[in-house]
């Protein structure tokens, strides 16, 4: 095979790959998502023992990073007004930093709502709705994390989250990072009526 033929094959292979990537990304961006309905979380207070806990960002940062370090290589940091997730992902043969910031809110049912504020891959800032669509369609998340690309939110059903297979549940009372005021309930389920 001549050098000219090899270059033609390489060129058309590269062109085909680029067109495939453009079609795939365009399809994800232009696809329409249906709004995801949120669960109706209810817990009977007569069947649980409750402990109210107030804490500060510094203490919660230590606890979160200890837990997150066990399960992933990401870092979590509660800042003045956002929650920041940082880590590295492999892109081709390099590791590229990923940084996501969220504004946290407590839902009426005590679950956590994360509103994405920014998403960056290396020095590239990406549109949040497109990233959420990609995460929703391609990342296997626990059942208690609901990604809503249409609403640009991530809903964390804390009461469905299992903590070391215990009968304990967590409910957020309120979270105000600017005032360093974080309060939640620990609920231990009982069999008693």
Secondary structure, 3 states (H helix, E strand, C coil): CCHHHHHHHHHHHHHHHHHHHHHHHHHHHHCCCCCCCCCCCCCCHHHEEEEEEEECHHHHHHHHHHHHHHHCCCEEEECCCCEEEEEEEEECCEEEEEEEEEEEEECCCCCEEEEEEEEEECCEECCHHHHHHHHHHHCCCCCCEEEECCCCEEEECHHHCCCCCCCEEEEEEEEECCCCEEEEEEEEECCCC
